[in-house]
């Protein structure tokens, strides 16, 4: 995979297909990687939509243990440090406006991306989105302290577990509500087209997914459940495909048709 570098940050990314840009954010929490799309996701969004006239761009998350991206642990601005990487990668590729599809942790990433670059995100798909669950208020901090953190600190002698704890506390305990990165009022006032594919496991609360769908004024929801049987997943993918094509800017669609002719 090619590498984008910015100071001490190195982001390994992959492109697939051609056409309108679609950023794909894999799930897996802080161990989000492109390789994970094939092994731990209901479908590989890059492979699916690269076939449909989209230029899919994905990257290993900064400091994911199984990935090849690395950079400083920015304790005071965890969410924004990752958003820096997302925006920086699209700048590096010369991409101004784009769509984005994210799994799991992709929800808070996408909302932060919309907050930081509202004129660049054309439409967004929130797939099995993560969010705050009041009955398990500390699950993300604890899960990462037990799983991601020790392996990360072990391979990075410049990082201590105390710093990992501070990073995760800022990320998940500083604003322990809703989608972590934006408020309900922000979602309520967001005019960007949003599609939600709910899930309901501890890190992916159905209630938060549906609250987002109800608040966002230009949103739609896929069927639920959509991944409990293998036969349903292609229907959900078809719904996403229809949503993406419907919200792709008209000039891009016209250029693609002309190229095909």
Protein Blocks (a to p, Z undefined) as FASTA:
>chain_A
ZZddehjbccddddededjddddddehijmbcfklmmmmcfbdfklmmmmnopacddddd
ehiakbcbdcdddfklmmlmmmmmmmmmmmmnopabdcdddehjlmmmmmmmmmmmmmlm
mbdcdehiadddfklmmlmmmmmmmmmmmmmmmmmmkbcfklmmmmmmmmmmmmgghjlm
acfklmmmpcbdcdddddddfklcfklmmmmmmmmmbbcdddddfklpfklmmmmmmmmm
mmmmmmgcfklmmmmmmmmZZ
